[in-house]
């Protein structure tokens, strides 16, 4: 079973940057994707960014494209989300998740989730 632990959240002013990390441990798939999702109070959990572990292919939500970058580090078995030009509407709990196969946008397609890390962007 894969375990995921997020870190790097915090409070930042609009226009600032944060870098989120997600460390994976335990058994992994031979072909899998990792994704970042976020959920604000009273809203649905939404896809933010995803990466195919082996190909490096990425996908982004329109709302973050050009501002956020997802990357992975094979040696550390970690995935990162670099968030630049943050906006108040980016405020949410951010989760990383993993699934076997390709990147998909639906949260229900992901098998394992981290505990989440809070990102708060003040105006």
Buried (B, 14 or more C-beta within 10 A) or exposed (E): EBEBBBBBBEEBEEEBEBBBBBBBEEEBEEEBBBBBBBBBEEEEBBBBBBBBBEEEEBBBBEBBEEBBBBBBEEEEBBBBBBBBEBBEEBBBBBBBBBBEEBBBEEBEBBEBBBEBBEBBBEE
